[in-house]
Amino acid sequence: MFFFIDNNNIHPLALKNKLNSSELKELESFYSKKYLEQNILGLSVLFKDVPTFYMPVRLDYRGRLYCITEYLIYQGIDLEKSVLEFSSGEKVQLSDESSINYLKIYGSNYYGN
């Protein structure tokens, strides 16, 4: 996925009078990505001076957490994840075998293994 679509960029299909269904889908996809990027970047500018904020999440019956908000979440696209910085982190100690195993599972799942 590409990032930072120019706000003044006009898609070539927007200049056509009649669009077939595939062209219409392509144009809608372009504008959807453009507006998503604008919302994420706008929110990140808005929250840049806020030291800490909390994200509402919900827990399903399987024990999975889902963010309730739509933008600027840690489960979203790479642009959303890249502008977030967690306010309090924790170091993984080499002596903590359980933490190392969870880190290995996360890395494996992230790369599709």
Secondary structure, 3 states (H helix, E strand, C coil): CCCCCCCCCCCHHHHCCCCCHHHHHHHHHHHHHHHHHHHHHHHHHHCCCCCCCCCCEEECCCCCEEECCCCCCCCCCHHHHHHCCCCCCCCCCCCCHHHHHHHHHHHHHHCCC
